[in-house]
Amino acid sequence: MLHSYFVALNRQEIKDFCARVIKQVGGSPDEDLPLVPEYGVIGSGILYCREYGTRAFVKISRGQKVWLIDDEKDELNKVLIYSSCGKIVMIDYDELIYTECD
């Protein structure tokens, strides 16, 4: 059985968050807002994660930068992230390492 993820954000808020991250990575962050902290996916190789809003699993490369969209964990310890490859997925929180804003 697939468990649902109860995100406190709606789709527009998630789109706004992703746009904010893209501006930050591109070198022009919004000066009125604090920088979004970065995380990394621990290890090397690939990991299959459930894509947000679908029942599909997508391939995510370990070692890439990700940004936590919502730090609220579900009953399976999963959080919602935006990856540097442009995917929004649910991932086990223990697979992430906090790297601040490097």
N, C-alpha and C positions, 0 to 999 in steps of 0.2 A: 504494500500500500504506500503510495506517495503521500507524504505529509505536506500540508499546506504551510506556507510561510506568511505570517501576519506582519506585513510591513506597515509602519505608521505613516509612510509617505505615499502620495498618489503618483501617477505616471508623470504629470507635469513637474512635480518636485524632483523626481528622479532625472528627468531631462535637464532641468536647470542645474542640478548637481553635476551631471556629466559635462555640460557646457562650461561650468566653472572650472572643472578639472582640466579640460582641454585648453582653456585660456591660461591656466596656471602653468601647464606643461609647455605651452607655446611661448612663455616668457612675458605674458601681459596679464598677470592676475589682477583681480578687482581689489583695489587698494583699500576699499571700505570693509572688506571681509578678511578674516584670518586665512592663512594658507591651509589647504586641506592636507592633513598628514598622510604620508605614503606608507604602504606596507609592501612586503614581498611575499611571494608564495615560496615556501620552504622547499629546498631540494632541487633536483634536476630531472629532466624528462617531461612526461606529460601527465595530466590529471584530467579526468572527466568530471564535469560539474553540471548540475541541472541549470539550464538557462531560465532566467526569470520570466515569468508569464507564459511559459510553455511547459510541455512535458518532455522536451528534448534534452539530451545530454550533449554538451559540446566539449571539444578538446581545448584545454588550457595548458600553456607551457609553464612549468615550474620555473622559479627564478625571476619572473617578471614583476614589474611594479603593479600594484593595485591600490584602489582607494575604497575605503569602507563607506558605503552609502548609508547604511543603518547598522549601528553596533548592537542592536537588540538581537539576542540569539533566540532561535526557536527551540523546540523540545529536542532536536537532534544536534544542538550546538552549531547550527549553520547561521551564517550571516550573509548579507547581500553586499556584493562588491562590484566595482567597475574596473575592468582590467585594461592594461595598456594596449591590448589588441582590440579594444572596443566592445567587449562582451560584458553583459550584466548577468552575473551568475550567483548562485548560492554555493558557499564553500564552508567547510568545517573551520571554525575559528582557530583551531589548533594547527592548521596548515599555514597560518600567516605569521609573519614576523614584523614588528613595528620598526620602521626605519626613519621616522620623523619626516623631514622635508629636505632630502638631499638632492 
